Amino acid sequence: MQTKHFIDDPTHLVHTALHSLTLTNPSVAFDLTNKIIYRRPTKELLDEPKVSIISGGGSGHEPAFAGFVGKGFLTAGVAGTIFASPNTLQVQRAIMSRVPTEKGVLVITFNYTGDVLNFGLAAEKAKAAGVETEFFAIGDDVGVGREKGGKVGRRGIGGSILVLKIICALAELGGSLSEVYTLAKKVAGNLVSVGASMEHVHVPGRENPNSDEIIPTEEIEVGMGIHNEPGSHKVSATLPELVKIMLAQMIDPEDKDRHFVHITKQDKVVLLINNLGGVSNLEIGGVVAEVHTQLKEKWGITPVRVIVGTFITSLNGLGFSASLLKLDDTGLGQGKSMLELLDAPAEAFGWAAATRTSTWEADNSATMDREADSARDLKASHLSIDAQQAHTVLKAGLDKVIVAEPEVTKYDTIVGDGDCGIGLKRGAEAVLKELSSGDLPTDAVAFLNKIVPVVEHHTDGTSGALYSIFLNALVHGLREQDTGSSQKVDAKIWAAALKSARTALGKYTPAAVGDRTLIDALDPFIETLSSTGDVKKAAEAAKEGTEKTKTMKASLGRAVYVGAESEWMGKVPDPGAVGLQELLLGIAGAS
């Protein structure tokens, strides 16, 4: 493992690397504070707005993601620190102030928990603010199969760049948000990838690795992710032997655990070979030749396109990934096939297309700094509530959350990391303080909007992210119930809005009833309220759901990793479910 770097300060490294993109492509600008690279607001971009596409993730994967910003490609890329997702506020800033929103925004990232939660929350906040927004997480990896991937699903690795390239080309041609979003799902569903590496990578600024972090010299990790994550297994193999294993994982229909896409010799496919950052061009050429030869001779497949380069890296990872995209009809007509969109020109540092002379000679001094105006953030609705009654009811629930903090903390100390109770209490206290200051709106959407940012800023951890996403989605869910005529919000409207928010939350977490999470309390509450309209019965259903978590084996969250399960099984409920249960019981008791 190489542990020497020219720049050891990771913060300085990320900032300067992002700044460099404005030097190689004058049509992009840099928001240093939020680590956003975005297309400059040219006359063309402003006069003929198109669907904006925003992606991003941790740094260390260059040129992804900011390196794909430019005409014909991404509208903006948001960067985190090395191997860590950017936070929600960065992504929200990109959506609301750095890109055109008139035709809608697609927020698209790779399928990693931090990215899904932070980009997803920003997408829900944009929808809550009235911006037409869709979210999608790309998963193309087959190195980790269905059994090991579980509910999390496939990771996003090298082949994901093909999804970005194709949908961005469609957006550039004027495709609608619905068309771009649908195509993203279709392309990702036709894509398989697998990586391999001879070594883990060292992150600048971190201590030197322990011996157990080093892959033995004679071994290769098959299926390694882009953050040093393990794959399916290690092998001692020559390149031909390695390629044989990788292609089998992508194509062999007998491998039921990994057979995500059925590819035959009759299909037209695109082959992409991605350098993880540390393999010489000479060796990558040898890899390309070997993969192409085996595809043709072993599987009878001759790719219609072979794309090779350094697209999505793992710093200076000593490995590569191979991807196969099965071409399919987009249903969008002439000029918009997957292949035509893949071949369409693009001006982005990370893509093999030169920046045009006209772009260099253009006026490249403009910047985009569109501030989200309060009128759009707080778009009025026709849904009304009794603000004082709502305050009273909500206060009763929040008071119970605060009182329950010692109990929740005790449970979380046993099956988690001990911060759940404190985080929920901090958030509850902050909301109570906000509701006690100033006039309370009678507009239901505005009332909820008053609470949302408080929860975001004061509730920590995974629970904080889940509550924040859910509340933002609840704002959007309420807006969906607005018929344009004045109406008072009743149990039926709340139930419909809650169901909508729960559906949105499902995009960002695979948690379901039975997984021992707060969902075991939330789903029974929503279902019972929807069927009965009785908040007290709904709260009792949430309580029953929480009680059942005592005997559940955790499949998500920190409890998955906690040992000595026999010591707490049947005794300790899920802490997050307990916290939510207390909130709902308090609300029901005061309703």
N, C-alpha and C positions, 0 to 999 in steps of 0.2 A: 504494500500500500504506500503510495507516494504521500508524504506528509509535509513536503516543502512547497511553499507558495510564494509568488512574487508580492502578493498583498495578503497580509494576515488578518487585517481588520475587516470582518465580514460586512459591517454596515457601510464602510467606505467603498468596499468592493462592489456591493450591489448598486449603490448610488452612481458610481462612475461608469459601471457597465451599462446602466440604463441611459445615462447621459450620452454615451457613445453612439446610441442609436439615432440621435438627432444629428450626429455628424455624418453618418453614412446614408441617411435618408432625410433630406430637408423638409419633406412633407409631413413629418411627425413632430410633436411637441412633448415636453416632459413636465409633469407635475411632481416635483421633488418630494413635497410633503407627504403625498399619498402614494408615491411610487407608481404613477400611472403614465404610460406612453399612449398618446392618442393622436388621431389624424387632425391636422390643422383644419380650421373651418374655411376651406376654399369656397369660392363663389359657386362652383359646381356642387359641392357638398351641401351648401345652404339653400341654393335655388332648387335643387332636385334631391331632396332628402330621401334616403333609403333606410331600410331596416338596419339598425346599428347592432353590431355583434361584439360582445365583450367577453373576453376570456382572461385567464390568469391562473396563478398558483404560486407556489414557492419559487424563490430564485434557485439557481443551480442547475436549471434545465435548459439553459440557453442553447439556441436562440428563442425557444419557447419561453414565455408567451409573447412578451412585448416585441420580440423580433419579428413577429408576424403581423404587426400593425402597418397598414398602408393601403393604397388603392387596390381594390380587388381582394383584400384580405380583411383582417380584423379592424374594427373601428377604434378599439382601445384594448390595452392589456394591462392588468393590475398585478403587481409583484409583491410577494411577501418576503420575509427574510429567507435565508437559505433553508430549503426543504420544509418551510412552514407557510401555511396559507396566509394571504393577506387578510386583514380583519374586515368586518362588515362595513365599517365606515368608509374605508378606502374604496370598496366596490360600489357603495352607494354614491360616493362622490363621482365616480366614473359615470354611473348611469345618469345622475341628475344634473351634472354640470359640465361634463366633458364630451358628450356625444349628442347628436340630434336624436330626439325622441318622437318626432311627429309620426313616423311610420312604425313605431314600436321598437322594442329592444329584446334581443335574445342574449341571455346570460348563459354561457356554456363553459363548462370546466371538465376536468377529469374526475373520475369516480374515486375520490379520497374523502374521508369523513370531514376533515377540516375545511376543505374546499367546498364540499356540498353544503355544509351548514352555513358558512360565512357568505358564499356567493348566493346561496338559496335565501338567506334572510334578507340580503340586499334586494333580491328580486321581489320578494314579498313586500318589502317596504316601498318599492317603486310601484307595484300594483296598488298598494294601499293609497299611494299618493295620486293615483289616477293615470299612471303611465302604463300603456299596454306592454306587458312583459311576459316572456316565457323563460323557463329554466330547463337546462338539460345537462346531465352528467354522462360523459362518454366512458364506456368500458369496452376494451377490445382485447384484453389479455386473456390467454387460455393456459398460460403456464401454471396458474392456480385454478384448478377445476371447480366444478359446482359444489362438490362436497366440502372442500376447504374454504371456498369463497363464501358459502352460506348466503345469508340474507344480504350481505354487503354487495355481492355480485362481482362482476369483472372489474379489475383495475384498469385505469387508462394508461396506456404506454405509447410506444412510437407510432403505431398506426393511426392514432387519434388525429394526427395532423392531416390525414386525408379527409376526415370528416370536416375539419375546419376549412380546408381549402375549398372543398366542393360547396359547402353552404355559403361561404363568403362570396364566392363567384356568383351564386344565385342572387344573393342580396344586391350585389353590384349591378346585376341586370334588371333590378327592380322587383324581384320576388317579394311577396307579402310575408309578414311575420309567420302566418300559419303555414305557408309553403316552406319557408326556411326551417321552421321547427320540425315539421313533418319529415322533411328530407334528412335532417340531422339524425332522427331516430332510424330512418330507413338505412342510411349509409352505415351507421354504427352497428345495426343489426346484421349487416352483410360483411362484417370485418372481423378478422382474427389476427392476433399477434402473439409472439412469444420472444422473450429476451434471454440472453445468456451473458455471463460475465466471469472473467477469471479472477476478479478481485473486488472487494468493497472499495468505497471511496472515502477520502478524508475531507471533512468540512473545514475550511479555513477558520482559524480562531479557536478551534476545539482542541482538547488534549489528544495526545497520540493514542491510538487504539490499543485495547487489550489484545492479548494473543487470541482470545476466542472470537474476535471480530475479523480475523484474517483467514481467508480461504486458503487451504493448503496449496502449495505451488502446483502440484500435479492435478488439481481438481478444477472443475468449471461448474458454476451454479447455473442450472437450467431453470429458466422462468424467473430470474431475479427481477425485482421491480426497480423503479427509478429512484428509490430512496434507500437502497441497500436491503430492501425487504427480501426474505428468502423466497425461492420458487418451489418447484416440485421436488427436486433432488440435485445432488452433486454427482458429477461423473468424471472419470479420467478418460478422455476421448480425443481423437484426432478431429480436425475440422469436418471431414466427411461424415464421421460417426456422429458428431454433434448436430450437424445439419439434418441428418436422417431422423434424429430424435425430435428436433424442433418441427420439422415438416409433418411428422406423424401426429404431433400434438395439435397441429392446426388443421389437418385434413382427414385423418383416419376416422371413418365413421364407426369403427369398432370401439373407439375410445369414448364411451358414452359420457364420461365425466367432463370431456372437453369438446364434444362435438356440438359447437354452437352454430356453425354455418355449414351447410352441405355443399361442398364444392366438387365438381366432376370435370372431366376432360372436355366436356361440351361447353362449360362456362367460360366467359371472358373474365379474366382477372387482372388486377394491377398488383405488382410486387413492389413493396417498399423495403429497402434496407436502411436502417437508421443507426448511425454511429453513436454510441453512448458517451462519446467525448474523448476517449483516450486511445482509440485504435488508429493506427496510421492509415492514410489513404491507400497506401500500397496493399495493406492487409484487407481493408474493406473491399478493394477490388477483387481480391481472391475469394472473399466471402460471397460477393455477388455472383461470381462465376460458378461457385460450387452450388449455391442455392438454385440458380437458374438451371444448371445441368441436371440436378436431382429432380426438380419439378418436372422437367421435360421427359427424362428417361424413366423415372420411377412412377410418376403420377400422370404422365401424358398431358401435362399442362404447360402451355407456352404463354406467358404473360403478354398482354397487349401493350403494357407500359411497364418499364422498370425505372423506378425512381430511387435514387441513392443520394444520401447526404447526411449531414449532422443537423437533425431537426429538433429532437427532444432528448436532452442528455441527462446524465447523472454526474454533474461536474466533469471530471476527467475519467469517467468510468471505462474500464478496460473490457468493453464488451460491445454487443450490438443487439438489435432486435430485428426480426423479420415479420412482415405483415402481408396478408393477402386480402384484397378487397374484391368481392364478387360483384361484378357490375350488373345492375338491374335497371329496369325501366322506371324512370322517375315520374312518368305520367304528366310531365310539364311541357312536353312539346319539343319542337325542333330547336336546337341550340342550347338545350338545357338537360341533356343526358348527363349521367355521372361523368363520363369520359370527357365530354365537351367542357363541362364545368371544371374538371380537374386540369384540363389543358389551357383554360382561360388565363390571360396574363394577369400578373399581380406584381405590385411594387412593395416588396417587404424584404428586409434584410435577411430573414431566415429562409426565404424561398428562392429557388434558382431562376430569378428573373431580374434583368437589369432595370434600374430606375431610368425612366425616359429623360431625354434632354429637356423637353418642355417642362418637366417637373423641376429640374435643377434651375431653369431660367425663370421660373415663376416667382411671384412675390411670396416668399416664405417667411414672412414676419408675423402673420396673424396667429392668434392663440384663441382657444376656446375656454371660456370661463363662465358658462351659463349658470347663474345661481338659481336654485329652485325657489320660485316665488311662493309666498305664503298662501296665495289664492289657490295654487295647484295643490300644495301640500294639504290644505284644509278645505278641499272642495266640499261645499255644503251638500247635505242630503235632505231627503224629505222624511226621514225617520226620526221620531221624537221619543224622548224618555222623560220621566220625572227625575230631574238631576239630583234633588235632595234625597229622594227615596233610593236612587241608585247608589249614592254616597253611603247611605245608612247600611244598605245590604252588603255592599262591597267591604265596608269597614268591619262588619261582623265577620266576614270570611278572613280578612287579613289579620284581624286580632287573633283568630284561632291559629293561624299560621305562626304568628309570633310566639304565642303561648306554647305551641307544639315544638318549638326549636330544640329544646334539650332532648326530647324523645327522638326526633328525626336525626339529630346529631349522633345520638347513641347508636341508633340502627346503622347509620352510615359509617360509623367508626368500625363496626363489625364487618360490614359487607362492602364497604367502599373506601373513600379516602377522607371521610369525616367532614366534608365541607358543605354538604347538601343543606343541612338545617340552617347554618349561618348564612348561606347565600340566599335562601328563601326568606329568612327573617329580614335581611338587609333590604331586599327588594320590597317586601311588604311595608316596612317602615317608610321607605322612600315614597311609595305610592300614597300612603296615608298622609304624608307631609304635603305632597303635591295636591291632593284632593282638598286639603284644608286651606290652601292658599288661593285666593282669588275666586271669581265667579265660576260656577260649573256650567258648561254648555248643555242645553237641552237637546241639541242635535246628537243623536246616538253615535254617529261616526266621529264627530268632533270630541265627544266625551271619551270614547275609547282611544282616539288619537292622543289625548292628553296623558293617558297612562302609558302607552307603548314605549316612548323614549325613556321613561323613568325605569321601566323594567329592563330595557336594554343596557342602561348605564349602571344599574345597581345590582343586578342579579348575575352572579358569576357561574362559571362551569357549564357543564352540558345542560343542566336544567335551565340555566339562563338563556342559552341559545334556543332550546326547544320552546320555552315560554315566549321568547321574542318572535320566533318564526310563527308560532301559533297565533299570537295576538295580531301581528301584522296581517296574517291571512284572515283573521276574524274581521278586521276592518274591511278587507276586500269582500269577504263573505256578506257583510252587512250591506255594502254597496250593491251587491248582486240582488238583494231583496228590495231595493228601492225601485218602485214602479213609476215614480215621477209625481205621484200624488201624496199628499201629507197623510201619514199614518203613524200610530203609536206602536212602538216595538212590543210585541207580546211573546209568549213562550214559543209559538209556532215560528216566528221570524228568527228568534234567537236559535232555535233548534236547527233551522235551515242554514243559518250563518255558521254555526258550530260544525255542522257536517261538512260544509265547504272548507272550513279551516282545517279540519281533520284530514281531508283529502289532500290538501296542500302540504300538510306536515308529512304525509306519507311519501312525498318526493324526496325528503331529506333524511329520513330514518326508516329502516325496515321494521321497526318495532311494531309488534301486534300483541293482542291479548294472548297471554300465556308466556310472554318473554320476560316477565318479571321487571316491568318498568312502570312509569307513571301512566302509560297507555292502558294498563289493567284497571285503572280508576277512571281514566278519561272516556274510553269507548263505552263502557256501560252507562255512564252518565249521559252521554250524547244520545245513545240509542233509546234509553228510557225516556228522556225528555222528548224525543221525537215522536215516540209512540203514545205517550200519555199526556204530555204537556204539563206534567206535575214535577216541579223542581225538587220537592221533598223526596218523592219516590226515586228520582234520578240520583239524588245525593246518596240515598241508601244503597242504590245499585253500585255507586262508586265505592262505598264503604265495603260492600261485599266483595267487590273485585280486588280491593286492597288486601283484604283478609286472605284471599286465595293465594296471594303472592308468597305467603309464608312457606308454602309447600312446592313452589315452582323452582326449577333449576334455571339459573340465569343463562340467557343466550346472547345478551347484549349488555354493554356497560361494564363498569369496573368489577362488578361482582363475578363476572366470568373468570377473572384471574385470581380471585380470593380463594385460598386454600381452606382446609378444615371445614368443608361444607357441612359435614355431619353435625358440627357443633351448633350451627344456627338454623339448619333446615327444619321447618315446622314451627320455628319460634320467632324469627325475625322477618317482618314484611319488607317490601321494597321501600326505602326511605323516600324516594321521589313520589311514589304513589300515596304514601302517608301524608306528605305535605299537601298534595293536591286534594286528597280526601278531606283534610281539615278545612281548606279553603271552601270547598263545595258544601260541606255540612254547615259552615258558618253562614254562607249565602242563603242556603235553604232555610235555615232557622230564622232568618230575619225577613224572609220574603212573605 
